[in-house]
């Protein structure tokens, strides 16, 4: 955890930090808390060796937004068929990593508070870099920003077994 904790730390702040402060994939954490998830891809841009994906993740049961994500994915690190599935389906990046059995090492993780004005809702996020465990190749740079913690706390808890 690298973000300074606000002096008026709330239960919602603690809840968000509990969701973010780990060195694993977000997909299993979010599924365990919110149940089935869907993703809406907002930006999908491909260059020679990089794929930029901006997306939002929603709780299926309520339609509530859980998280916004920006991924800068290294195309040479992806196995055959991975990018095609990511583009063609309502599937989370972390879920594909699990399905393709791609182990990751996370480095440079930092949590941050996104609140540009005092009257704006607090949103907690984290940034990190993923490397493939098998080859050590750079896989992805990630910026994940949770929805407002009070809104997340108000959502009904769901349970989805881990894959």
trRosetta pair geometry for C-beta under 8 A, 3 or more apart (Angstrom, degrees):
i j d omega theta_ij theta_ji phi_ij phi_ji
1 17 6.8 27 -115 -157 131 114
1 21 5.2 -13 -70 -121 102 120
1 110 7.9 87 -158 -150 25 51
1 111 5.0 -25 -134 30 69 125
2 110 3.9 -33 30 -142 135 96
2 111 6.1 156 37 42 69 63
2 112 7.3 -18 80 -69 95 73
3 110 7.2 119 -39 168 75 84
3 111 4.7 -84 1 103 112 80
3 112 4.7 157 -81 -111 119 35
3 113 5.2 127 -172 -15 142 85
3 124 7.6 -146 34 -139 166 92
4 113 7.9 -71 63 10 65 124
5 9 5.5 -6 171 -77 107 124
5 13 7.6 108 -154 153 85 137
6 9 5.5 151 71 -71 79 62
6 13 6.5 -123 37 -116 113 159
6 113 6.7 107 -45 -104 106 168
6 122 7.5 -84 -20 -113 154 148
9 13 4.9 -120 -156 76 70 145
9 14 6.6 76 166 -50 107 88
10 13 4.7 110 51 1 70 98
10 14 7.2 -132 100 0 44 85
10 122 8.0 154 31 41 122 147
10 149 7.2 149 87 94 113 138
10 150 7.7 -18 123 -69 146 94
11 14 5.6 -53 -150 38 36 111
11 15 6.2 42 150 -25 67 105
11 153 6.9 76 116 -107 103 156
12 15 5.5 -50 -146 34 32 116
12 16 6.5 32 155 -18 64 104
12 122 7.3 131 109 70 118 118
12 148 7.4 -6 175 159 139 71
12 149 3.0 127 169 115 95 116
12 150 4.5 -45 -94 -61 152 60
12 152 7.3 124 -149 52 92 95
12 153 5.4 -101 -103 -19 83 132
13 16 6.0 -57 -152 36 30 108
13 17 6.3 25 154 -15 65 109
13 122 6.6 -20 -87 117 91 152
13 124 7.0 121 -143 -53 62 131
13 149 6.0 -160 -64 18 33 173
14 17 5.8 -58 -146 40 31 110
14 18 6.3 36 153 -24 65 104
15 18 5.8 -54 -152 32 28 113
15 19 6.8 26 151 -17 62 104
15 149 5.4 136 67 -162 108 109
15 152 6.6 179 124 95 129 116
15 153 5.5 147 20 -78 175 100
16 19 5.7 -57 -155 35 35 111
16 20 6.2 13 156 -6 69 115
16 122 8.0 -148 12 122 161 105
16 123 7.9 -175 -140 -163 155 39
16 124 3.8 128 142 33 135 138
16 146 5.2 -173 -140 68 107 157
16 149 4.3 -86 -38 -92 115 114
16 152 6.9 113 -81 48 84 149
17 20 5.8 -67 -139 48 32 101
17 21 5.2 21 172 -22 74 121
17 111 6.4 67 -126 -178 81 162
17 124 6.3 -109 -65 -165 62 164
18 21 6.6 -47 -111 33 19 103
19 26 7.9 48 163 -142 89 92
19 29 5.9 131 -158 150 70 126
19 30 7.4 61 -161 -81 115 69
19 33 6.8 -42 -108 -17 109 165
19 124 8.0 128 61 87 104 127
19 146 6.5 94 87 -89 139 145
19 152 7.8 -66 -25 158 157 156
20 26 7.9 -6 -113 -107 58 107
20 111 5.2 110 122 -111 131 115
20 124 5.9 -132 -9 132 152 116
20 125 7.2 158 -123 -179 148 15
20 126 4.5 165 -170 -33 113 126
20 144 7.3 -178 -121 92 101 117
20 146 6.8 -106 -58 -29 116 125
21 111 6.0 -35 -83 -48 82 144
21 126 7.8 180 -76 -85 44 138
22 29 6.8 160 46 -77 143 143
23 106 4.6 -175 -167 67 81 124
23 109 6.0 -136 -101 -15 78 154
23 128 7.9 160 -132 -134 66 148
24 28 6.9 -49 138 51 125 118
24 29 7.0 133 88 -39 110 111
24 106 7.1 -133 -71 -4 17 143
25 28 5.8 82 83 10 101 94
25 29 7.4 -176 101 -1 58 93
25 94 4.1 133 -178 -143 123 121
25 97 6.4 -169 -101 71 144 139
25 98 7.3 -137 59 -52 170 101
25 104 7.0 101 -63 43 96 133
26 29 5.4 -70 -155 45 45 113
26 30 5.6 38 155 -19 82 110
26 67 7.1 -175 158 167 146 177
26 69 7.9 -169 57 -91 153 132
26 94 5.9 -148 58 -45 67 155
26 144 5.8 155 -55 -124 161 168
27 30 6.1 -60 -143 40 25 105
27 31 6.1 23 161 -17 64 111
27 37 7.7 -141 -145 48 75 150
27 92 5.0 150 -108 116 117 141
27 93 7.5 -151 -54 72 125 60
27 94 2.9 -168 -15 94 126 134
27 95 5.3 -168 -160 -49 153 68
27 97 7.8 166 16 43 143 107
27 98 7.0 -124 88 -17 143 126
28 31 5.7 -55 -140 40 31 111
28 32 6.1 34 160 -23 65 107
28 94 7.2 -125 -14 149 68 133
28 98 7.6 118 -55 -74 103 143
28 162 5.6 27 -142 -123 111 105
28 163 7.9 -113 -97 21 98 85
29 32 6.0 -57 -151 33 26 111
29 33 6.6 9 156 -6 61 112
30 33 6.0 -67 -147 45 31 102
30 34 5.5 -27 177 29 72 115
30 37 6.0 43 125 -68 119 148
30 57 6.6 7 170 136 163 148
30 66 6.0 101 -150 147 123 151
30 67 6.8 -85 -100 -4 143 136
31 34 6.9 -74 -115 58 19 74
31 35 6.8 -3 -162 -178 56 8
31 36 7.5 27 -136 -94 86 25
31 37 6.1 -96 -87 -8 75 115
31 160 4.6 -82 172 71 93 128
31 162 7.2 123 94 -100 128 59
32 159 7.2 1 -160 -136 51 62
32 160 6.8 -113 -87 55 32 78
32 162 7.0 -4 -74 -66 100 91
33 157 6.6 -81 -171 -137 57 83
33 158 7.4 59 127 51 34 74
34 37 6.4 69 95 -76 115 96
34 59 4.5 -109 176 -103 118 108
34 61 7.8 -156 173 26 75 111
34 66 5.8 -65 -51 -98 175 142
34 155 6.5 2 -121 124 96 144
34 157 7.6 -96 -94 -141 38 45
34 158 5.4 31 167 37 28 112
35 59 6.5 69 58 -155 92 93
35 60 6.7 -101 110 44 103 97
35 61 5.7 46 73 -19 144 123
35 158 2.4 -53 -34 129 116 143
35 159 6.4 6 -87 31 85 17
35 160 4.8 124 -142 -36 48 105
36 59 7.6 97 79 -166 59 56
36 60 3.9 -27 100 24 105 138
36 61 6.9 119 50 -34 93 82
36 158 7.1 -87 12 148 61 153
36 160 6.0 136 -56 -84 55 140
37 57 5.4 -4 -175 -174 122 103
37 58 6.7 144 -159 73 68 43
37 59 6.5 -47 -104 -104 67 40
37 60 6.4 -137 -92 -25 13 92
37 66 6.9 -63 -126 22 112 147
37 92 6.3 26 100 -45 127 132
38 57 7.3 159 81 -155 39 57
38 58 5.1 -20 61 62 88 98
38 60 5.4 102 -20 -82 101 87
38 90 5.4 -19 -154 172 87 126
39 55 5.1 16 -177 168 105 134
39 56 7.1 158 -153 80 60 41
39 57 5.3 -27 -99 -100 78 69
39 58 7.5 175 -86 17 28 78
39 90 5.7 164 50 -168 76 69
39 91 6.8 -44 33 73 128 15
39 92 5.3 150 -44 -80 137 68
40 55 6.2 164 82 -159 44 81
40 56 5.1 -8 56 57 97 91
40 58 6.9 41 -9 -11 103 117
40 90 7.9 -9 -77 -129 47 97
41 44 5.4 24 162 -49 129 111
41 53 6.3 -62 -138 -158 104 96
41 54 7.5 107 -166 78 61 50
41 55 4.7 -40 -105 -97 51 104
41 87 7.9 -8 -30 -130 177 48
42 54 4.7 -56 68 104 104 97
42 55 5.9 174 7 -98 82 37
42 56 6.5 63 -33 -10 116 92
43 52 6.3 -32 125 121 112 100
43 53 6.8 166 88 -150 72 29
43 54 3.8 40 36 33 106 108
43 55 7.9 -125 40 -52 64 57
44 51 7.4 -12 -163 -174 73 95
44 52 7.4 166 -146 86 27 64
44 53 5.7 14 -105 -108 70 75
44 87 6.4 109 -166 -117 152 89
45 51 7.3 163 85 -157 47 50
45 52 4.4 -1 57 53 96 108
46 50 7.5 169 -152 92 47 53
46 51 5.2 -12 -105 -107 77 79
46 52 7.8 -154 -71 23 33 70
46 75 7.5 70 -149 -72 97 137
47 50 4.8 11 52 55 103 92
47 51 7.8 -162 27 -75 63 38
47 52 7.9 45 -3 -10 97 99
48 75 7.9 -146 127 38 42 140
49 74 6.5 -8 157 -154 91 69
49 75 5.2 -146 -162 40 44 105
49 76 5.9 -14 -148 -19 101 100
50 72 6.2 -19 -162 -173 112 85
50 73 6.9 135 -161 72 57 51
50 74 6.6 -35 -103 -105 64 44
50 75 6.4 -116 -63 -12 14 98
51 71 7.8 0 103 110 85 98
51 72 7.8 155 77 -160 47 39
51 73 4.4 -23 63 64 97 106
51 75 5.6 105 -21 -69 100 94
51 83 6.4 -176 -64 -126 164 117
51 86 7.9 90 139 97 153 147
52 70 7.5 -16 -167 -169 88 85
52 71 7.3 158 -154 85 41 58
52 72 5.8 -9 -103 -107 73 67
52 73 7.6 -172 -77 21 25 78
53 69 7.6 5 111 109 92 98
53 70 7.5 163 88 -154 52 40
53 71 4.5 -4 59 57 98 105
53 73 6.5 26 4 -7 109 118
53 86 7.1 -82 -86 163 154 125
53 93 7.1 150 82 -65 150 126
54 68 7.5 1 -173 -179 86 93
54 69 7.2 178 -148 92 46 54
54 70 5.1 -8 -103 -105 82 75
54 71 7.7 -173 -74 23 37 67
55 68 7.5 175 94 -154 40 55
55 69 5.4 -10 62 60 82 96
55 71 7.7 -4 15 6 103 107
56 65 5.6 -40 177 -137 120 109
56 67 7.1 171 -154 91 56 47
56 68 5.1 -26 -101 -102 79 70
56 69 7.5 167 -90 17 30 74
57 65 7.4 105 76 -159 47 63
57 66 4.9 -51 100 60 95 106
57 67 4.6 7 45 56 112 92
57 68 7.8 -159 15 -76 75 25
57 69 6.8 46 -19 -8 106 114
57 92 6.6 35 -108 -102 120 115
58 63 5.9 -13 178 -160 128 38
58 64 6.4 158 -155 80 79 33
58 65 5.6 -50 -98 -98 79 46
58 66 6.3 162 -114 1 21 89
59 62 5.0 22 93 41 117 93
59 63 7.0 -44 75 11 72 13
59 64 5.0 7 35 55 110 87
59 66 5.7 106 -39 -51 84 113
59 155 6.0 133 -2 -163 168 143
59 158 7.0 156 -157 0 113 139
60 63 7.6 20 -158 -68 23 48
61 156 6.6 -87 117 68 142 114
61 158 5.7 174 -9 -78 146 137
62 155 6.0 -139 20 -139 158 98
62 156 6.9 149 -51 28 125 95
64 147 7.2 -119 159 40 96 174
64 151 7.0 -175 -168 158 128 107
64 155 5.6 -137 57 -98 156 122
65 68 7.5 13 176 -53 122 80
65 147 5.0 136 104 -77 88 131
66 146 7.0 -51 162 -144 60 73
66 147 5.8 -107 -152 0 17 115
66 152 6.8 82 -135 -111 69 105
67 144 5.7 -8 -175 -171 125 95
67 145 6.6 148 -160 76 70 43
67 146 5.3 -39 -100 -106 83 49
67 147 6.6 -99 -66 -18 38 77
68 144 7.5 158 83 -156 48 47
68 145 4.7 -14 60 62 95 100
68 147 7.9 107 -15 -65 83 66
69 93 7.6 -139 128 14 152 127
69 142 6.8 -31 -161 -160 102 89
69 143 6.9 152 -155 83 52 55
69 144 5.0 -10 -104 -105 87 73
69 145 7.5 -175 -76 22 42 68
70 142 7.5 146 80 -158 58 41
70 143 4.4 1 53 55 101 105
71 93 5.8 134 -82 -60 166 165
71 140 5.5 -22 -164 -165 97 121
71 141 7.3 150 -158 77 46 54
71 142 5.7 -6 -106 -105 74 71
72 140 6.5 148 75 -158 52 63
72 141 4.2 1 52 51 108 103
72 142 7.9 -141 26 -62 71 37
73 77 7.7 -131 178 59 76 109
73 78 6.9 42 161 -53 117 122
73 83 8.0 161 115 -99 142 96
73 93 7.6 -150 -80 -135 130 133
73 139 7.1 -29 -145 160 72 62
73 140 4.8 -15 -105 -103 64 97
74 77 4.4 60 91 6 107 115
74 78 7.5 175 95 -23 60 84
74 137 6.9 -146 100 152 144 101
74 138 5.0 103 -27 104 157 89
74 139 5.9 -130 38 -146 107 18
74 140 6.6 -131 7 -67 80 49
75 78 5.8 -53 -156 19 43 115
75 83 6.8 11 -130 -67 89 143
76 137 7.0 -119 106 -174 95 141
77 132 5.7 -171 -164 -30 111 124
77 135 7.5 -164 -133 68 85 131
77 137 4.4 -179 -106 119 103 124
77 138 6.3 -126 -52 87 145 49
77 139 4.6 -147 132 -107 153 60
77 140 7.7 -134 77 -36 143 71
78 82 4.2 -138 -175 68 106 137
78 83 5.5 81 131 -41 160 93
78 139 8.0 106 -65 -146 66 81
79 82 5.2 102 60 -29 69 118
79 100 5.8 174 40 -168 131 133
79 102 7.3 -156 -7 -72 115 119
81 84 5.5 -64 -152 42 44 116
81 85 6.1 44 155 -22 77 106
82 85 6.1 -63 -156 36 27 107
82 86 6.4 25 152 -20 65 109
82 96 6.0 111 -152 164 86 129
82 100 5.9 1 -96 -73 106 159
83 86 5.4 -53 -145 36 35 115
83 87 6.2 29 157 -15 67 108
84 87 6.0 -61 -148 40 27 107
84 88 5.9 9 162 -8 65 120
85 88 6.1 -67 -132 45 25 101
85 89 5.6 -21 -175 18 67 120
85 91 6.2 -26 152 50 94 152
85 96 5.9 150 102 -118 126 125
86 89 7.5 -65 -114 47 11 84
86 91 6.6 -108 -112 76 46 106
86 93 6.7 33 -124 -99 118 72
86 96 6.0 -46 -75 -40 89 167
91 95 5.4 -123 -175 78 88 126
91 96 5.7 88 137 -53 124 99
92 95 4.3 94 63 1 89 106
92 96 7.2 -158 93 -5 49 81
93 96 5.9 -57 -156 35 33 109
93 97 6.6 37 148 -21 66 102
93 140 7.4 124 169 -129 144 169
94 97 5.4 -48 -149 31 37 115
94 98 6.6 37 152 -18 65 102
95 98 5.6 -53 -153 36 34 112
95 99 6.2 31 151 -17 67 108
95 163 7.6 103 -141 -14 81 150
96 99 5.5 -53 -140 41 35 110
96 100 5.8 21 163 -6 70 111
97 100 6.2 -63 -139 49 23 99
97 102 4.6 -91 -153 64 74 105
97 104 6.4 -16 -170 -29 143 121
98 101 7.4 20 178 -78 31 39
98 102 8.0 -73 -48 41 18 72
98 163 5.6 104 146 67 140 136
99 163 7.6 -48 -72 148 71 161
102 132 6.2 -69 -170 -125 99 94
102 133 7.8 152 172 24 56 90
102 134 7.7 -93 -143 5 64 115
102 139 7.5 134 158 -124 132 146
103 132 7.1 87 76 -167 64 59
103 133 3.5 -32 102 23 109 137
103 134 6.5 114 48 -32 101 82
104 130 4.6 -26 -163 -161 129 107
104 131 6.7 134 -159 67 71 40
104 132 6.6 -55 -105 -107 61 34
104 133 6.2 -115 -74 -30 10 91
104 139 6.3 -89 -119 37 106 157
105 130 7.2 137 68 -157 44 55
105 131 4.7 -23 60 63 96 97
105 132 7.8 8 15 93 86 12
105 133 5.5 121 -32 -86 91 74
105 136 8.0 -8 29 -118 134 57
106 109 5.8 39 147 -52 113 115
106 128 5.1 -4 -166 174 104 137
106 129 7.2 143 -156 75 55 47
106 130 5.7 -27 -98 -98 69 69
106 131 8.0 -175 -78 21 24 73
107 128 7.0 141 70 -167 33 85
107 129 5.2 -29 67 67 84 99
107 131 6.9 23 3 -4 112 111
108 127 7.2 -53 130 118 98 87
108 128 5.7 147 84 -141 78 52
108 129 4.7 44 41 12 126 103
109 126 6.1 -2 -165 -178 88 116
109 127 7.3 166 -143 85 42 48
109 128 4.2 0 -94 -96 72 110
110 126 6.6 169 86 -151 38 69
110 127 5.4 -6 56 54 88 91
110 128 7.5 169 17 -71 56 67
111 124 6.4 -2 -174 -176 104 103
111 125 7.0 162 -155 89 58 40
111 126 4.8 -34 -97 -93 64 88
112 124 7.3 159 83 -156 41 58
112 125 5.4 -20 62 66 87 88
112 126 7.2 153 14 -94 74 36
112 127 7.1 22 -1 -5 119 100
113 122 6.1 -36 -161 -156 102 101
113 123 7.6 134 -163 74 53 44
113 124 5.9 -32 -103 -102 61 68
113 125 7.9 162 -93 23 16 76
114 122 7.6 128 68 -165 55 51
114 123 4.5 -31 66 73 105 96
114 124 7.3 177 16 -92 83 16
114 125 5.7 41 -19 -2 118 118
114 145 6.0 -2 9 -140 151 121
115 118 7.6 58 152 -103 114 27
115 120 5.2 169 -155 86 74 106
115 121 7.4 -128 -112 102 99 29
115 122 4.9 -34 -67 -106 130 63
115 123 6.9 154 -63 24 75 67
116 120 5.8 38 49 21 69 160
117 120 4.6 101 58 -13 80 108
121 148 4.1 -37 160 -104 135 129
121 150 7.4 -112 -149 30 113 110
121 151 7.8 27 -172 -14 151 113
122 148 6.6 103 68 -136 54 78
122 149 6.4 -16 89 11 102 109
123 145 5.5 40 147 178 122 98
123 146 6.0 -174 -166 76 79 67
123 147 6.8 -73 -123 -168 105 16
123 148 5.9 -69 -82 -81 80 54
123 149 7.8 174 -113 -24 41 77
124 145 7.6 173 97 -150 31 58
124 146 5.2 6 66 38 77 118
124 149 6.7 46 3 -57 110 112
125 143 6.5 19 169 -180 130 77
125 144 5.8 174 -155 92 82 51
125 145 3.8 -29 -92 -100 121 66
125 146 6.5 -165 -82 8 56 70
126 142 7.8 13 105 112 83 103
126 143 7.8 -172 93 -146 40 44
126 144 5.4 -2 54 56 80 98
127 141 7.7 -1 -170 -180 91 86
127 142 6.7 168 -150 91 48 62
127 143 5.0 -8 -102 -103 87 75
127 144 7.8 179 -79 21 40 65
128 141 7.8 -180 94 -153 41 51
128 142 5.2 -7 60 58 80 106
129 138 7.2 -47 -180 -141 110 92
129 140 7.4 174 -156 92 51 48
129 141 5.4 -23 -106 -105 76 68
129 142 7.4 179 -88 17 27 80
130 138 7.9 103 87 -166 55 53
130 139 4.4 -56 107 68 98 115
130 140 4.5 9 48 54 113 89
130 141 7.8 -156 20 -73 75 24
130 142 6.5 54 -16 -16 106 117
131 136 5.8 -6 168 -162 125 42
131 137 6.5 163 -159 80 79 32
131 138 5.9 -50 -105 -101 80 38
131 139 5.8 157 -124 0 20 95
132 135 4.8 21 91 44 127 87
132 136 6.6 -47 73 4 78 11
132 137 4.8 15 27 51 117 83
132 139 5.2 122 -45 -60 76 115
133 136 7.9 16 -160 -67 16 48
146 149 6.9 52 117 -73 130 69
146 152 6.5 -23 172 -50 116 150
147 151 5.3 -77 136 80 115 126
147 152 5.6 144 76 -56 99 97
148 151 4.4 78 74 9 96 110
148 152 6.9 -172 92 -10 47 86
149 152 5.4 -55 -144 37 36 111
149 153 6.2 38 157 -22 69 103
150 153 5.7 -50 -147 34 31 113
150 154 6.6 31 153 -21 61 107
151 154 5.8 -59 -154 33 32 113
151 155 7.3 44 148 -36 62 95
152 155 5.8 -42 -160 8 39 115
